[in-house]
């Protein structure tokens, strides 16, 4: 059984295949003998089949097992104030910026614009599935090995500066949005829990997230100017 560190939690995974183990390898740590894991995930065939029903029959067992492990972790991590969030998370100036919206809206493309605009100063925390953890001094974004089709992630944690909801447009424009305007979008891009108890935990964390962080709407095109518009708008 291997032990990994995800969102500063020690996670022991038992029964994972080679594909999942290889994907997680960048987050593997040596477990201290005196410390018990915070979360334990045991891979079963039922987990994989459950994931097949959720994801559909287009994926092979290796991918489904890997996603099943992440789903099991995300469910258990809710009680540790950890929330899965569907976004591209970019680090700049020691802070994290989260870009979210429906699949296909251009999260990865906009994150690429940040890397083109700011060069090596812009670091990808995670391009698809970062974790958010609530600490007394703020909300922190964490890299994970579940990082989308471009496989961009870094095993770091940084305090979140702001969240930006993306919309495609011909011209670049950014505005701050209210709790009520942002709520449904942020909830939709958060962990899709299956049971009532987990759904309630997600809703509570989304409300806490919106009370702690500023949320913006960015109407943008595919240009480095869009990155500068987002950065200036959120820095204000």
GIKAZI-V771294 format. One record per residue. RES is the residue in one small letter. PHI is phi in whole degrees, -180 to 180 (* if undefined). BURIAL is 1 if it has 9 or more other C-alpha atoms within 8 Angstrom, else 0. Layout:
res = {RES | RES}
phi = {PHI | PHI}
burial = {BURIAL | BURIAL}
//
This chain:
res = {x | x | x | x | x | x | x | x | x | x | x | x | x | x | x | x | x | x | x | x | x | x | x | x | x | x | x | x | x | x | x | x | x | x | x | x | x | x | x | x | x | x | x | x | x | x | x | x | x | x | x | x | x | x | x | x | x | x | x | x | x | x | x | x | x | x | x | x | x | x | x | x | x | x | x | x | x | x | x | x | x | x | x | x | x | x | x | x | x | x | x | x | x | x | x | x | x | x | x | x | x | x | x | x | x | x | x | x | x | x | x | x | x | x | x | x | x | x | x | x | x | x | x | x | x | x | x | x | x | x | x | x | x | x | x | x | x | x | x | x | x | x | x | x | x | x | x | x | x | x | x | x | x | x | x | x | x | x | x | x | x | x | x | x | x | x | x | x | x | x | x | x | x | x | x | x | x | x | x | x | x | x | x | x | x | x | x | x | x | x | x | x | x | x | x | x | x | x | x | x | x | x | x | x | x | x | x | x | x | x | x | x | x | x | x | x | x | x | x | x | x | x | x | x | x | x | x | x | x | x | x | x | x | x | x | x}
phi = {* | -99 | -120 | -127 | -112 | -130 | 54 | 63 | -112 | -84 | -123 | -98 | -118 | -118 | 83 | -77 | -79 | -64 | -62 | -65 | -63 | -66 | -64 | -82 | -58 | -68 | -113 | -75 | -134 | -83 | -77 | -69 | -58 | -88 | -114 | -81 | -60 | -75 | -137 | -122 | -123 | -111 | -76 | -131 | -65 | -61 | -61 | -65 | -68 | -62 | -66 | -62 | -67 | -76 | -84 | 102 | -91 | -93 | -112 | -82 | -64 | -62 | -64 | -63 | -64 | -62 | -71 | -65 | -63 | -65 | -62 | -63 | -63 | -62 | -64 | -71 | -76 | -57 | -74 | -105 | 62 | -118 | -127 | -72 | -137 | -81 | -166 | -98 | -110 | -117 | -101 | -152 | 57 | 77 | -131 | -105 | -120 | -112 | -115 | -134 | 149 | -60 | -57 | 90 | -74 | 114 | -63 | -66 | -65 | -66 | -62 | -64 | -62 | -65 | -68 | -73 | -74 | -109 | 64 | -68 | -68 | -93 | -121 | -77 | -77 | -165 | -93 | -153 | -134 | -72 | -107 | -114 | -128 | -93 | -117 | -56 | -96 | 150 | -102 | -115 | -100 | -122 | -71 | -141 | -76 | -87 | -129 | 83 | -70 | -91 | 53 | -115 | -157 | -137 | -80 | -136 | -133 | -144 | -67 | -79 | -82 | -167 | -115 | -127 | -89 | -93 | -137 | -79 | -158 | -77 | -115 | -92 | -154 | -129 | -146 | -79 | -119 | -82 | -53 | -67 | -68 | -88 | -55 | -66 | -66 | -65 | -63 | -63 | -91 | -93 | -55 | -90 | -73 | -97 | -95 | -60 | -61 | -69 | -61 | -66 | -64 | -64 | -60 | -65 | -71 | -64 | -63 | -64 | -60 | -73 | -79 | -95 | -120 | -83 | -121 | -124 | -110 | -113 | -90 | -148 | -107 | -94 | -158 | -69 | -63 | -63 | -65 | -65 | -61 | -64 | -64 | -62 | -63 | -79 | -70 | -66}
burial = {0 | 0 | 1 | 1 | 1 | 1 | 1 | 0 | 1 | 1 | 1 | 1 | 1 | 1 | 0 | 1 | 0 | 0 | 1 | 1 | 1 | 0 | 0 | 1 | 0 | 0 | 1 | 1 | 0 | 0 | 0 | 0 | 0 | 0 | 0 | 0 | 1 | 0 | 1 | 1 | 1 | 0 | 1 | 0 | 0 | 0 | 1 | 1 | 0 | 1 | 1 | 1 | 0 | 0 | 1 | 0 | 0 | 0 | 1 | 0 | 0 | 1 | 1 | 1 | 1 | 1 | 1 | 1 | 1 | 1 | 0 | 1 | 1 | 1 | 1 | 1 | 1 | 1 | 0 | 0 | 1 | 1 | 1 | 1 | 1 | 1 | 1 | 1 | 1 | 1 | 1 | 1 | 0 | 0 | 1 | 1 | 1 | 1 | 1 | 1 | 1 | 0 | 0 | 0 | 1 | 1 | 1 | 1 | 0 | 1 | 1 | 0 | 1 | 1 | 1 | 0 | 1 | 0 | 0 | 0 | 1 | 1 | 1 | 1 | 1 | 1 | 1 | 1 | 1 | 1 | 1 | 1 | 1 | 1 | 0 | 0 | 0 | 1 | 1 | 1 | 1 | 1 | 1 | 1 | 1 | 1 | 1 | 1 | 0 | 0 | 1 | 1 | 1 | 1 | 1 | 0 | 1 | 1 | 1 | 1 | 1 | 1 | 1 | 1 | 1 | 1 | 1 | 1 | 0 | 0 | 0 | 1 | 0 | 1 | 0 | 0 | 1 | 0 | 0 | 0 | 0 | 1 | 1 | 0 | 1 | 1 | 1 | 0 | 1 | 1 | 1 | 0 | 1 | 0 | 0 | 0 | 0 | 1 | 1 | 0 | 1 | 1 | 1 | 0 | 1 | 1 | 1 | 0 | 1 | 1 | 0 | 0 | 1 | 1 | 1 | 1 | 1 | 1 | 1 | 1 | 1 | 0 | 0 | 1 | 0 | 1 | 1 | 1 | 1 | 1 | 0 | 0 | 1 | 1 | 0 | 0}
//
